Amino acid sequence: MCGIIGFLTSRAQNIPDYGVLMGMRESLFHRGPDDKGEYIRPLDERAPFVFLGHRRLSIIDLSGGHQPLSNEDGTVWVVFNGEIYNFRELREELKGKGHQFCTLSDTEVIAHAYEEYKENCFRYFNGMFAIGIWDEKGNRLVLARDRLGKKPLYYSDINETFLFASELKAILLYPAFPRKVDPLSLMKYLFYEFIPCPHTIFKDAKKIPAASYLIWDKKGIEVRPYWSLFDPQKGENILSEAEAELRMMELLKESVKRRLISDVPLGVFLSGGIDSSAITALAQSEVPGKVKTFSIGFEDPSFDESKYAILASKYIGTEHHEQTMTPADLLNIVPGLPDILDEPIADASILPTYLLSKFTRKYVTVALGGDGGDELFAGYPTYLAHRFAQRYGQILRFLHPVNTFLAGLLPVSDDNISFDFKVKKFLSGIPYSDSIRNSVWLGSFPFSENEKILSQEIHSQFNRDQLIEEISLYEKEYPDEDRITQLQYLDVKLYLQESILVKVDRASMASSLEVRAPFLDYELVEFAMGLPLKLKLKGFTSKYILKKAMKNWLPDEVINRPKKGFGVPIAKWVKGPLKELFGDLLSSDRIRREGFLNPEYVTILLQDHLLNKKDNRKQLWTLLVWELWLNRYHPSL
C-alpha cells in the first residue's frame, strides 16, 4: 500500500521548485513510510515535463519493489498504490510472451501488462489499485482505479498542467491550485454525508470513478469505464440453492486465500459480526498457527460489541487482541479529522475505525476486513425497512401526518440507534421513492432540509435533479426489476464506494496499515449480485445464503446476532465534552461570515438538541465535520 502523485505540464513557467514536488510526495508519508522514490522527465519539444512520486508501504517483495518502476527499456514508468492478487499468474503469462522481469513485485507486472495490452490491461488485474502509468512512446499518461474503488485517485487539470494524487492534500500543495469550494459538492455532502464521484469539495479537482481509467495526452482528457457490475447475461439465478451456496463458498475461500499473500505480518479485524467472523474463520483454515485478530471495545454498553468478538475468537481459535477505548480516546481524534479525511465525510465511525487501525498496526502491517458483506447479501436493516415502507404506504399513507406528529412526541434518547431515532428516520423517508428514500435514511439533510440549511445564494444555483443525479444515473445503469436488488446496487455505488471504503482507506492509511476486503473480490461481487434476491433476503432473514453456508464454521450467537455498526455517542457529546467546540464552530457570527450555510437554521438545530427537544446528532455532526474541514483548508474564513 502506498501513496502516489504525478505532475505534468507543457509550460516551463508552471514547473514548481523541486522542494514543492518533494513536499507533495512527503504529504503522503503516512501511506508509505518504508521507502520513497521519484521519476523526472525534463520538458522538451517532444514531450511535457513529468514528475512521478511515490511513498511505499512495503508488503510484497520488500527488497525489490522500489517505485517508480519501469519496463526493460524505460519507456513505461509505473507508480502504484494497492495490491494485484493474481500477479504471480500474470507474471508467468507475460514471461511466456517474452517479457523480462527484474523483480518479484506486483508493480512490475503492471508495467509489462501495459506493454502487452495497453489500457486493456486493467481488465486482467484482480486486486485493489490506483495506478499511474507514463507511456514515453505514446507520450501519454494513463491512470486507473480498481473495480470497486477501494483505492482513491484524485486529479486536477489547470492551465496546461495536470496533477494526480492518492489524496487531495498533495494536490493542494501546488501553489497555483485554486482552493475554490464547489457549491454543488457542498450541497451533495449535506444530502449524502459524502461527496460522490467524480465531484470533490473543490471546483478544480475530481475523482476518477471506480472501474475506470483516464488517458491524458495531446488530445486532452478522456475517462472510460472498463468494467460494469451489471451483466444481464449472467446465469447465477439458474443454480439451485445448494449449488449457489457451494459456489459462493468456493469464491469466498479463494478470495480470502488470495488476500493472505504477504511478506509482512497479517491479521484480521474481528467485530464479532457474521462478515468479519466469516473472513476470520476462512483465514484460520488457510494458515498454520493462530491468526491474529483485533477488535476494540467501549465503556458505554449501548455502543460496545466486544463480547461477540471474544466469542467468535474463542470458537475459531485465533490469537485475539482487544483494547477498550474511553470516550477521551475518541474525542482526541476529532480536531484532527480534516487531516485524516482530506475532504468532508460525515461517517462518525471513522473515529473507532482509526483507533482500531492504530491498535492493529502495533502488531501487523496488513489486516483483512469484512466490508462489502452487507451490500452483497442484503444485510442492512434498510432492506427490510423498504419492504415495510411499501406496505405502510399502501395501507397507512393517509395516517402518515398523524404518525409523524406522534413520533415527534417520543422521548429523545442519546443511546446508539435508539427506538425514537429509528422511528423518526423511518417516517422521514416515507414520502419518497425507494431509491431516494434510501439516501434520505442514510443522509442528513434531505430536500427540504437541504434548502433550509444552505445559504440562499448557494441553494438558488441548483435544483433537485442536480442534487440526486447519481441516483438517476445508477438506476439506469442497473435496470433490475427487483427493487431491493437495485437498492443493493445503489448501496454499492454510493454508500460503499463513496463512504465506507473511503473511511476505511483514510483511517487505515493514516495508521500506515493496509486493509484488504475479501468480500469485494470482483468475481464474488459479480456472482452475489447475480443471485436471486430470495437467496439473500429470505422472509425476514438477511444474508440468508451466507448465514446458511457458515453454519458449520461459526456459533449461532454470531450468525444470528442483530446488525450493529461502529456507533459513536455523538448525541451525548454535543451536550457534554464537545459542547464548546460545537458552539464555537457553529456560532451564528462564524456561519454568517463564511457565507455557505444559513446561520439561523444552524442555531435552531443546535439549540433543539441541547434542550432535548430533538435528536439532531446526524445533522450536527455533518455540520461540525464541514466546519472543521473549512477551518483547516480555508483558515482565512
C-alpha positions as CSV (number, residue, x, y, z in Angstrom):
1,M,0.0,0.0,0.0
2,C,1.4,3.4,-0.9
3,G,0.9,7.0,-1.8
4,I,1.3,8.2,-5.4
5,I,1.5,11.6,-7.1
6,G,2.2,12.9,-10.5
7,F,2.8,16.4,-12.1
8,L,2.8,17.0,-15.8
9,T,3.0,20.3,-17.7
10,S,3.9,21.6,-21.1
11,R,4.7,25.1,-19.8
12,A,8.1,25.7,-18.3
13,Q,6.8,28.6,-16.1
14,N,4.3,26.2,-14.4
15,I,7.1,23.8,-13.1
16,P,7.4,24.4,-9.4
17,D,10.6,24.2,-7.3
18,Y,11.9,20.7,-6.7
19,G,11.1,21.3,-3.0
20,V,7.4,21.8,-3.8
21,L,7.3,18.4,-5.7
22,M,9.0,16.7,-2.8
23,G,6.6,18.3,-0.4
24,M,3.7,17.0,-2.4
25,R,5.1,13.5,-2.2
26,E,6.0,13.7,1.5
27,S,2.5,14.8,2.4
28,L,1.6,11.1,1.7
29,F,4.3,9.8,4.1
30,H,1.7,8.1,6.3
31,R,0.6,6.0,3.3
32,G,4.1,4.7,2.8
33,P,6.7,5.2,5.5
34,D,9.1,2.5,4.3
35,D,10.5,3.8,1.1
36,K,10.3,6.7,-1.4
37,G,11.2,7.4,-5.0
38,E,10.7,9.7,-8.0
39,Y,10.9,9.8,-11.7
40,I,11.6,13.1,-13.6
41,R,11.4,13.7,-17.3
42,P,12.6,17.1,-18.3
43,L,10.5,19.3,-20.6
44,D,11.5,19.4,-24.3
45,E,9.9,20.0,-27.7
46,R,8.8,16.3,-27.9
47,A,7.1,15.8,-24.5
48,P,6.0,17.5,-21.3
49,F,7.7,17.8,-18.0
50,V,6.8,14.7,-16.0
51,F,7.3,14.1,-12.3
52,L,6.1,10.8,-10.7
53,G,6.4,10.5,-6.9
54,H,5.9,7.5,-4.6
55,R,5.8,6.7,-0.9
56,R,5.9,3.0,-0.2
57,L,4.4,0.7,2.5
58,S,6.4,-2.5,1.7
59,I,4.1,-5.6,1.5
60,I,5.3,-7.7,-1.4
61,D,9.0,-8.2,-2.5
62,L,10.3,-6.0,0.3
63,S,13.7,-5.5,-1.3
64,G,12.8,-5.3,-5.0
65,G,9.6,-3.3,-5.2
66,H,11.0,0.2,-5.3
67,Q,8.9,2.7,-7.3
68,P,8.6,4.4,-9.7
69,L,9.3,1.2,-11.6
70,S,9.8,0.8,-15.4
71,N,9.9,-1.9,-18.1
72,E,13.2,-3.1,-19.6
73,D,13.9,-0.1,-21.8
74,G,12.5,2.6,-19.5
75,T,9.7,3.6,-21.9
76,V,6.9,2.7,-19.4
77,W,7.0,4.1,-15.8
78,V,4.6,3.0,-13.1
79,V,3.5,4.3,-9.7
80,F,1.1,2.1,-7.9
81,N,-1.0,2.0,-4.7
82,G,-2.6,-1.3,-3.8
83,E,-2.2,-5.0,-4.5
84,I,-2.6,-7.2,-7.6
85,Y,-3.6,-10.5,-6.1
86,N,-3.2,-12.5,-9.3
87,F,0.2,-11.0,-10.1
88,R,2.1,-14.4,-10.0
89,E,-0.2,-15.9,-12.6
90,L,0.1,-12.8,-14.8
91,R,3.8,-12.8,-14.4
92,E,4.1,-16.3,-15.8
93,E,1.8,-15.5,-18.7
94,L,3.8,-12.4,-19.6
95,K,7.1,-14.2,-19.3
96,G,5.7,-16.7,-21.8
97,K,5.1,-13.8,-24.2
98,G,8.8,-12.8,-23.9
99,H,8.7,-10.1,-21.2
100,Q,11.8,-9.9,-18.9
101,F,11.4,-9.4,-15.2
102,C,13.9,-8.0,-12.7
103,T,11.8,-8.1,-9.5
104,L,9.2,-10.3,-7.8
105,S,6.8,-7.4,-7.2
106,D,3.3,-7.0,-8.5
107,T,4.2,-3.5,-9.7
108,E,6.5,-4.8,-12.4
109,V,3.6,-7.0,-13.7
110,I,1.6,-3.7,-14.3
111,A,4.4,-2.3,-16.4
112,H,4.7,-5.4,-18.6
113,A,0.9,-5.9,-18.8
114,Y,0.6,-2.3,-20.1
115,E,3.3,-3.0,-22.7
116,E,1.3,-6.1,-23.8
117,Y,-2.3,-4.9,-23.6
118,K,-2.2,-1.1,-23.2
119,E,-5.2,0.2,-21.3
120,N,-7.0,-3.2,-21.6
121,C,-4.5,-4.5,-19.0
122,F,-6.7,-3.3,-16.2
123,R,-9.3,-6.0,-17.1
124,Y,-6.7,-8.6,-16.2
125,F,-6.0,-7.4,-12.7
126,N,-7.7,-8.9,-9.7
127,G,-6.9,-6.5,-6.8
128,M,-7.3,-3.1,-5.3
129,F,-5.4,-0.4,-7.0
130,A,-4.8,3.2,-8.1
131,I,-2.3,3.2,-10.9
132,G,-0.3,5.9,-12.8
133,I,1.5,5.0,-16.0
134,W,3.7,7.3,-18.0
135,D,3.9,6.0,-21.6
136,E,7.1,7.5,-23.1
137,K,6.5,6.2,-26.6
138,G,2.8,7.2,-26.7
139,N,3.6,10.4,-24.9
140,R,0.6,10.0,-22.7
141,L,-0.4,9.4,-19.1
142,V,-2.8,6.6,-18.1
143,L,-4.5,6.5,-14.7
144,A,-6.8,3.7,-13.3
145,R,-8.8,2.6,-10.3
146,D,-9.9,-0.8,-9.3
147,R,-13.3,-2.2,-10.0
148,L,-14.9,-1.4,-6.6
149,G,-12.9,1.8,-5.9
150,K,-11.1,0.6,-2.9
151,K,-8.1,2.9,-3.6
152,P,-8.6,6.6,-4.1
153,L,-7.2,8.7,-7.0
154,Y,-7.7,12.5,-7.4
155,Y,-6.7,14.7,-10.4
156,S,-6.7,18.3,-11.5
157,D,-6.3,19.9,-14.9
158,I,-5.4,23.6,-14.6
159,N,-3.6,25.9,-17.0
160,E,-2.0,23.2,-19.2
161,T,-0.8,21.4,-16.0
162,F,-2.1,18.0,-14.9
163,L,-1.8,16.7,-11.3
164,F,-2.9,13.5,-9.7
165,A,-2.5,12.0,-6.2
166,S,-3.8,9.5,-3.7
167,E,-5.1,12.3,-1.6
168,L,-6.3,15.8,-2.2
169,K,-3.8,17.2,0.3
170,A,-0.9,16.5,-2.1
171,I,-2.6,18.5,-4.9
172,L,-3.3,21.4,-2.6
173,L,0.4,21.9,-2.1
174,Y,0.8,23.0,-5.7
175,P,0.9,26.8,-5.2
176,A,-1.2,27.5,-8.3
177,F,-4.1,25.3,-7.3
178,P,-7.2,27.4,-6.7
179,R,-8.9,26.4,-3.5
180,K,-12.4,27.2,-4.6
181,V,-15.2,25.3,-2.8
182,D,-17.7,23.7,-5.2
183,P,-21.1,24.7,-4.0
184,L,-22.8,21.7,-5.7
185,S,-20.4,19.4,-3.9
186,L,-21.3,21.0,-0.6
187,M,-25.0,20.5,-1.4
188,K,-24.3,16.8,-2.1
189,Y,-22.3,16.4,1.0
190,L,-25.1,17.7,3.2
191,F,-27.5,15.4,1.5
192,Y,-25.5,12.2,1.3
193,E,-22.9,12.8,4.0
194,F,-20.2,12.3,1.4
195,I,-19.3,13.7,-2.0
196,P,-19.8,11.2,-4.8
197,C,-17.6,10.7,-7.8
198,P,-16.4,12.5,-9.9
199,H,-17.0,15.5,-7.7
200,T,-14.7,16.7,-4.9
201,I,-15.2,19.6,-2.5
202,F,-13.0,21.7,-4.8
203,K,-14.2,23.0,-8.2
204,D,-10.8,22.3,-9.8
205,A,-10.3,18.7,-8.6
206,K,-12.1,15.5,-9.5
207,K,-12.0,11.8,-8.5
208,I,-11.6,9.1,-11.1
209,P,-14.6,6.8,-10.8
210,A,-14.2,3.2,-9.8
211,A,-13.6,0.7,-12.6
212,S,-12.4,3.5,-14.9
213,Y,-9.2,4.7,-16.4
214,L,-8.2,8.1,-17.6
215,I,-6.0,9.0,-20.6
216,W,-4.1,12.3,-20.7
217,D,-2.4,13.2,-24.0
218,K,-2.2,16.0,-26.6
219,K,-5.9,15.4,-27.5
220,G,-7.0,16.2,-23.9
221,I,-8.5,14.1,-21.2
222,E,-10.8,11.1,-21.6
223,V,-12.3,8.9,-18.8
224,R,-13.6,5.5,-19.8
225,P,-15.1,2.6,-17.8
226,Y,-13.5,-0.9,-18.2
227,W,-16.0,-3.0,-16.1
228,S,-19.6,-3.0,-15.1
229,L,-21.2,-4.7,-12.2
230,F,-24.4,-5.2,-14.2
231,D,-24.4,-8.2,-16.6
232,P,-27.8,-9.2,-17.9
233,Q,-26.3,-12.4,-19.4
234,K,-25.2,-13.8,-16.0
235,G,-26.9,-17.1,-15.2
236,E,-26.3,-17.5,-11.5
237,N,-30.0,-17.4,-10.9
238,I,-30.5,-20.8,-12.6
239,L,-28.4,-22.5,-9.9
240,S,-30.2,-24.5,-7.1
241,E,-29.8,-23.2,-3.6
242,A,-27.3,-25.9,-2.7
243,E,-25.3,-25.2,-5.9
244,A,-25.3,-21.5,-5.2
245,E,-24.2,-22.0,-1.6
246,L,-21.3,-24.2,-2.7
247,R,-20.2,-21.8,-5.5
248,M,-20.3,-18.8,-3.1
249,M,-18.1,-20.6,-0.6
250,E,-15.6,-21.6,-3.3
251,L,-15.4,-18.0,-4.4
252,L,-15.1,-16.6,-0.8
253,K,-12.5,-19.2,0.2
254,E,-10.4,-18.3,-2.9
255,S,-10.8,-14.6,-2.3
256,V,-9.5,-15.0,1.3
257,K,-6.7,-17.2,0.2
258,R,-5.6,-14.6,-2.4
259,R,-5.6,-11.9,0.3
260,L,-3.4,-13.8,2.6
261,I,-0.4,-13.2,0.3
262,S,2.0,-11.0,2.2
263,D,5.7,-10.8,3.0
264,V,4.9,-8.9,6.3
265,P,2.7,-9.8,9.4
266,L,-1.0,-10.1,8.7
267,G,-4.2,-10.2,10.8
268,V,-8.0,-9.8,10.7
269,F,-10.4,-7.2,12.0
270,L,-12.9,-9.1,14.1
271,S,-16.0,-7.3,15.3
272,G,-18.0,-10.4,16.1
273,G,-20.5,-9.9,13.3
274,I,-21.0,-12.6,10.7
275,D,-19.0,-10.8,7.9
276,S,-15.7,-10.3,9.9
277,S,-16.2,-13.7,11.6
278,A,-16.6,-15.5,8.3
279,I,-13.4,-13.9,6.9
280,T,-11.6,-14.9,10.2
281,A,-12.8,-18.5,10.1
282,L,-11.8,-19.0,6.5
283,A,-8.4,-17.3,7.0
284,Q,-7.7,-19.5,10.0
285,S,-8.5,-22.6,7.9
286,E,-5.8,-21.5,5.4
287,V,-2.8,-20.8,7.6
288,P,-0.7,-22.7,10.1
289,G,-0.8,-21.5,13.7
290,K,-3.3,-19.0,15.0
291,V,-4.5,-16.0,13.0
292,K,-4.1,-12.7,14.9
293,T,-7.5,-10.9,15.3
294,F,-8.2,-7.4,16.5
295,S,-11.1,-5.6,18.0
296,I,-11.8,-2.6,20.2
297,G,-14.4,-2.2,23.0
298,F,-16.2,0.8,24.5
299,E,-17.2,1.6,28.1
300,D,-20.8,2.6,27.0
301,P,-22.7,-0.8,26.8
302,S,-25.1,0.6,24.1
303,F,-22.1,1.0,21.8
304,D,-19.9,-2.0,22.8
305,E,-19.9,-5.3,20.9
306,S,-16.6,-6.7,22.1
307,K,-18.3,-9.8,23.7
308,Y,-19.2,-11.1,20.3
309,A,-15.6,-10.6,19.0
310,I,-14.3,-12.6,22.0
311,L,-16.9,-15.3,21.4
312,A,-16.0,-15.7,17.8
313,S,-12.3,-15.7,18.5
314,K,-12.6,-18.5,21.1
315,Y,-14.8,-20.5,18.7
316,I,-12.5,-20.1,15.8
317,G,-9.3,-20.4,17.8
318,T,-7.5,-17.1,17.0
319,E,-4.9,-15.1,18.8
320,H,-7.2,-12.3,19.8
321,H,-6.1,-8.7,20.8
322,E,-8.6,-6.3,22.2
323,Q,-8.3,-2.8,23.6
324,T,-11.1,-1.0,25.5
325,M,-11.4,2.7,24.4
326,T,-12.5,5.5,26.6
327,P,-14.6,8.5,25.4
328,A,-11.4,10.6,25.6
329,D,-9.7,8.3,23.1
330,L,-12.4,9.1,20.6
331,L,-12.7,12.8,21.4
332,N,-9.0,13.4,21.0
333,I,-9.2,12.5,17.3
334,V,-12.0,15.0,16.4
335,P,-9.9,18.1,15.9
336,G,-7.5,16.3,13.6
337,L,-10.3,14.8,11.4
338,P,-9.7,17.1,8.4
339,D,-6.1,15.9,8.0
340,I,-7.3,12.2,8.1
341,L,-10.3,12.7,5.8
342,D,-8.9,15.2,3.3
343,E,-12.5,16.3,2.3
344,P,-15.7,16.2,4.3
345,I,-17.2,12.8,5.1
346,A,-19.7,12.6,7.9
347,D,-19.5,9.0,9.0
348,A,-18.6,9.2,12.7
349,S,-17.4,5.6,12.7
350,I,-14.2,7.0,11.2
351,L,-13.2,7.6,14.9
352,P,-13.3,3.9,16.1
353,T,-12.0,2.7,12.7
354,Y,-9.0,4.9,13.1
355,L,-8.4,3.7,16.7
356,L,-8.8,0.1,15.6
357,S,-6.3,0.6,12.7
358,K,-3.8,2.3,15.0
359,F,-4.1,-0.5,17.6
360,T,-3.8,-3.2,14.9
361,R,-0.7,-1.6,13.4
362,K,1.2,-2.3,16.6
363,Y,1.1,-6.0,15.7
364,V,0.7,-6.3,11.9
365,T,1.1,-4.4,8.6
366,V,-1.9,-5.9,6.8
367,A,-5.4,-6.7,8.0
368,L,-8.4,-8.3,6.4
369,G,-11.8,-6.8,6.9
370,G,-15.5,-7.7,6.4
371,D,-16.6,-4.7,4.2
372,G,-19.0,-5.5,1.4
373,G,-21.0,-8.3,3.0
374,D,-24.0,-6.1,3.8
375,E,-24.2,-4.8,0.3
376,L,-23.7,-8.1,-1.5
377,F,-26.0,-10.2,0.7
378,A,-28.7,-7.6,1.7
379,G,-27.6,-7.3,5.3
380,Y,-28.7,-3.8,6.1
381,P,-31.9,-3.4,8.1
382,T,-32.9,-0.8,5.5
383,Y,-33.7,-3.6,3.0
384,L,-36.4,-4.9,5.3
385,A,-37.5,-1.4,6.1
386,H,-38.1,-0.7,2.4
387,R,-40.4,-3.7,2.3
388,F,-42.3,-2.4,5.3
389,A,-42.3,1.1,3.9
390,Q,-44.1,-0.2,0.7
391,R,-46.8,-1.8,2.8
392,Y,-47.0,1.2,5.1
393,G,-47.5,3.4,2.0
394,Q,-50.3,1.2,0.7
395,I,-52.2,0.9,3.9
396,L,-51.3,3.8,6.3
397,R,-50.3,6.6,4.0
398,F,-53.4,8.7,4.9
399,L,-52.2,8.5,8.6
400,H,-48.7,9.5,7.9
401,P,-49.0,13.1,9.1
402,V,-50.5,11.9,12.4
403,N,-47.9,9.2,12.8
404,T,-45.1,11.7,12.2
405,F,-46.6,14.0,14.8
406,L,-46.9,11.2,17.3
407,A,-43.3,10.1,16.7
408,G,-42.2,13.7,17.5
409,L,-43.7,13.2,21.0
410,L,-41.4,10.2,21.7
411,P,-38.8,11.0,24.4
412,V,-35.4,11.7,22.9
413,S,-32.7,9.2,23.7
414,D,-28.9,9.5,23.3
415,D,-28.3,5.8,23.0
416,N,-26.9,4.2,19.9
417,I,-29.7,3.6,17.2
418,S,-32.3,4.3,19.8
419,F,-36.0,3.5,19.3
420,D,-37.1,7.1,18.8
421,F,-34.2,7.6,16.3
422,K,-35.2,4.6,14.2
423,V,-38.9,5.5,14.2
424,K,-38.3,9.1,13.1
425,K,-35.8,8.2,10.5
426,F,-38.2,5.6,9.0
427,L,-41.1,8.1,8.8
428,S,-38.8,10.8,7.3
429,G,-38.3,8.6,4.2
430,I,-41.9,7.6,3.5
431,P,-42.8,10.4,1.1
432,Y,-40.0,9.4,-1.3
433,S,-39.4,6.7,-3.9
434,D,-37.4,3.7,-2.8
435,S,-34.0,4.9,-4.3
436,I,-34.3,8.4,-2.9
437,R,-35.7,7.1,0.4
438,N,-32.5,5.0,0.8
439,S,-30.3,8.1,0.8
440,V,-32.8,10.1,3.0
441,W,-32.4,7.4,5.6
442,L,-28.7,7.3,5.4
443,G,-28.0,11.0,4.9
444,S,-28.5,14.2,7.0
445,F,-30.3,16.9,5.0
446,P,-33.0,15.7,2.5
447,F,-34.5,18.1,0.0
448,S,-36.5,20.5,2.3
449,E,-33.8,20.4,5.0
450,N,-31.1,21.0,2.3
451,E,-32.9,24.1,1.3
452,K,-33.1,25.3,4.9
453,I,-29.5,24.7,5.9
454,L,-27.8,26.2,2.8
455,S,-27.5,29.9,2.3
456,Q,-30.0,31.2,-0.2
457,E,-27.1,32.2,-2.6
458,I,-25.9,28.7,-2.8
459,H,-29.2,26.8,-2.9
460,S,-30.6,29.0,-5.6
461,Q,-27.9,27.9,-8.0
462,F,-29.1,24.3,-8.2
463,N,-32.2,22.1,-8.5
464,R,-33.3,18.7,-7.1
465,D,-32.2,16.8,-10.2
466,Q,-28.6,18.0,-9.9
467,L,-28.6,17.0,-6.2
468,I,-29.5,13.4,-6.9
469,E,-28.1,13.0,-10.4
470,E,-26.1,10.0,-9.2
471,I,-29.2,8.1,-8.1
472,S,-30.8,8.6,-11.5
473,L,-27.7,7.5,-13.4
474,Y,-27.2,4.4,-11.3
475,E,-30.8,3.4,-11.6
476,K,-30.4,3.4,-15.4
477,E,-27.1,1.5,-15.2
478,Y,-28.7,-1.3,-13.2
479,P,-32.3,-1.8,-14.5
480,D,-33.1,-4.8,-12.4
481,E,-36.8,-5.5,-12.0
482,D,-36.4,-6.3,-8.3
483,R,-36.3,-3.0,-6.4
484,I,-34.2,-4.4,-3.4
485,T,-31.6,-5.7,-5.8
486,Q,-31.4,-2.3,-7.4
487,L,-31.1,-0.8,-4.0
488,Q,-28.1,-3.1,-3.3
489,Y,-26.5,-1.7,-6.5
490,L,-27.1,1.9,-5.3
491,D,-25.6,1.0,-1.9
492,V,-22.5,-0.4,-3.7
493,K,-22.0,2.6,-5.9
494,L,-22.8,5.2,-3.3
495,Y,-22.7,4.2,0.3
496,L,-20.0,1.5,0.0
497,Q,-17.7,3.1,-2.6
498,E,-18.1,6.8,-1.6
499,S,-18.3,6.4,2.2
500,I,-17.4,3.1,3.8
501,L,-14.3,2.4,1.6
502,V,-13.1,6.0,1.8
503,K,-13.5,5.9,5.6
504,V,-11.5,2.6,5.9
505,D,-8.8,3.8,3.4
506,R,-8.3,7.1,5.3
507,A,-8.4,5.6,8.8
508,S,-6.1,2.7,8.0
509,M,-3.6,4.6,5.8
510,A,-3.3,7.3,8.4
511,S,-2.0,4.5,10.6
512,S,0.2,3.0,7.8
513,L,-2.0,-0.1,7.8
514,E,-3.2,-1.9,4.7
515,V,-6.7,-3.3,4.8
516,R,-8.0,-5.9,2.4
517,A,-11.7,-6.8,1.7
518,P,-12.2,-10.4,0.6
519,F,-16.0,-9.8,0.1
520,L,-15.1,-7.3,-2.7
521,D,-13.2,-9.7,-4.9
522,Y,-14.8,-8.8,-8.2
523,E,-15.6,-12.4,-9.1
524,L,-17.5,-12.8,-5.9
525,V,-19.3,-9.5,-6.4
526,E,-20.4,-10.5,-9.8
527,F,-21.7,-13.8,-8.5
528,A,-23.5,-12.4,-5.5
529,M,-25.2,-9.6,-7.4
530,G,-26.4,-12.2,-10.0
531,L,-28.1,-14.3,-7.3
532,P,-31.9,-14.1,-7.0
533,L,-33.0,-12.0,-4.0
534,K,-34.6,-14.9,-2.3
535,L,-31.2,-16.4,-1.6
536,K,-30.0,-13.1,0.1
537,L,-33.2,-11.8,1.8
538,K,-35.5,-14.7,2.6
539,G,-38.5,-13.6,4.5
540,F,-37.1,-11.6,7.5
541,T,-33.7,-13.3,7.2
542,S,-31.0,-11.2,5.8
543,K,-27.8,-12.7,4.3
544,Y,-29.6,-15.9,4.1
545,I,-27.2,-17.9,1.9
546,L,-24.1,-16.6,3.8
547,K,-25.6,-17.5,7.2
548,K,-26.6,-20.9,5.9
549,A,-23.1,-21.5,4.5
550,M,-21.4,-20.5,7.8
551,K,-23.5,-22.9,10.0
552,N,-20.6,-25.3,10.4
553,W,-18.0,-22.5,10.8
554,L,-19.4,-20.1,13.4
555,P,-21.6,-20.3,16.6
556,D,-25.3,-19.5,16.2
557,E,-24.9,-16.4,18.5
558,V,-22.6,-14.8,15.9
559,I,-24.6,-15.9,12.9
560,N,-27.9,-14.7,14.2
561,R,-26.9,-11.6,16.2
562,P,-28.6,-8.3,15.2
563,K,-26.8,-6.0,12.8
564,K,-24.8,-3.4,14.8
565,G,-22.4,-0.8,13.3
566,F,-19.5,1.0,14.8
567,G,-21.5,3.5,16.8
568,V,-20.2,6.7,18.4
569,P,-22.0,8.7,21.2
570,I,-22.4,11.9,19.2
571,A,-25.7,12.8,20.8
572,K,-24.1,12.9,24.2
573,W,-21.0,14.7,23.1
574,V,-23.0,17.6,21.7
575,K,-24.4,18.2,25.2
576,G,-21.2,17.3,27.0
577,P,-17.5,17.2,26.1
578,L,-17.9,18.7,22.7
579,K,-20.5,21.3,23.6
580,E,-18.0,24.2,23.5
581,L,-16.5,23.0,20.2
582,F,-20.0,22.8,18.6
583,G,-20.9,26.2,20.0
584,D,-17.7,27.8,18.6
585,L,-17.7,26.2,15.1
586,L,-21.5,26.6,14.7
587,S,-21.8,30.1,16.0
588,S,-24.0,32.4,14.1
589,D,-21.3,35.0,13.5
590,R,-18.9,32.4,12.1
591,I,-21.6,30.8,9.9
592,R,-22.7,34.2,8.5
593,R,-19.1,35.3,7.8
594,E,-18.3,32.1,5.8
595,G,-21.5,32.5,3.7
596,F,-22.2,28.8,2.9
597,L,-24.9,28.0,5.5
598,N,-28.0,29.6,7.0
599,P,-26.9,30.7,10.5
600,E,-30.5,30.9,11.9
601,Y,-31.3,27.3,11.0
602,V,-27.9,26.0,12.3
603,T,-28.7,27.7,15.6
604,I,-32.1,26.1,15.7
605,L,-30.7,22.6,15.1
606,L,-28.1,23.1,17.9
607,Q,-30.5,24.6,20.4
608,D,-33.2,22.0,19.9
609,H,-30.6,19.2,20.5
610,L,-29.2,20.9,23.6
611,L,-32.7,21.4,25.1
612,N,-33.5,17.7,24.3
613,K,-36.4,18.7,22.0
614,K,-34.9,16.8,19.1
615,D,-32.2,14.3,18.4
616,N,-30.2,16.2,15.7
617,R,-26.9,14.2,16.1
618,K,-26.5,13.3,12.5
619,Q,-27.1,16.8,11.2
620,L,-24.9,18.4,13.8
621,W,-22.0,16.0,13.2
622,T,-22.3,16.6,9.5
623,L,-22.1,20.4,10.1
624,L,-19.2,20.0,12.6
625,V,-17.1,18.0,10.1
626,W,-17.7,20.6,7.4
627,E,-16.7,23.4,9.7
628,L,-13.6,21.6,10.9
629,W,-12.6,21.0,7.3
630,L,-13.3,24.6,6.3
631,N,-11.2,25.9,9.3
632,R,-8.3,23.6,8.2
633,Y,-8.3,24.3,4.5
634,H,-9.7,27.8,4.4
635,P,-8.3,29.4,7.6
636,S,-8.8,32.9,6.2
637,L,-12.5,32.4,6.6
